[in-house]
């Protein structure tokens, strides 16, 4: 990412946004102090690049916006407004996906994490099961954590 940012105009290229988004999600998997803030910054930067280069309704823009809203909701102790922003983003992104796309599994597992955070363990368990089923449908094998999907 550091080298790519030095290439003329590459910092406005969707491929650079892909790199930033991958870095942000990797930080989420291997969280250390300060990584949450760094992840949010990277996703915010990637989201801006996608929106400018591809438009607000492009699936890549919507997916990045969904990741950003999800991480923001995870940072805010049960916050209905943050969860609602995630749900709106997730719904918009899901509408762009084919029925058996891996993104549906990703969305269900992200939603389950927010449900768990809100103390709704029954919904969280149901969402995890549905996410694992969606994973199996899309990938043809069993889900193994830690979960991250990079398109």
Rosetta blueprint (number, residue, H / E / L):
1 X L
2 X H
3 X H
4 X H
5 X H
6 X L
7 X L
8 X L
9 X L
10 X H
11 X H
12 X H
13 X L
14 X H
15 X H
16 X H
17 X H
18 X H
19 X H
20 X H
21 X H
22 X H
23 X H
24 X H
25 X H
26 X H
27 X H
28 X H
29 X H
30 X L
31 X L
32 X L
33 X L
34 X L
35 X H
36 X H
37 X H
38 X H
39 X H
40 X H
41 X H
42 X H
43 X H
44 X H
45 X H
46 X H
47 X H
48 X H
49 X H
50 X H
51 X H
52 X H
53 X H
54 X H
55 X L
56 X L
57 X L
58 X L
59 X H
60 X H
61 X H
62 X H
63 X H
64 X H
65 X H
66 X H
67 X H
68 X H
69 X H
70 X H
71 X H
72 X H
73 X H
74 X H
75 X H
76 X L
77 X L
78 X L
79 X L
80 X H
81 X H
82 X H
83 X H
84 X H
85 X H
86 X H
87 X H
88 X H
89 X H
90 X H
91 X H
92 X H
93 X H
94 X H
95 X L
96 X L
97 X L
98 X L
99 X L
100 X L
101 X L
102 X H
103 X H
104 X H
105 X H
106 X H
107 X H
108 X H
109 X H
110 X H
111 X H
112 X H
113 X H
114 X H
115 X H
116 X H
117 X H
118 X L
119 X L
120 X L
121 X H
122 X H
123 X H
124 X H
125 X H
126 X H
127 X H
128 X H
129 X H
130 X H
131 X H
132 X H
133 X H
134 X H
135 X H
136 X H
137 X H
138 X H
139 X H
140 X L
141 X L
142 X L
143 X L
144 X L
145 X L
146 X L
147 X L
148 X L
149 X L
150 X L
151 X L
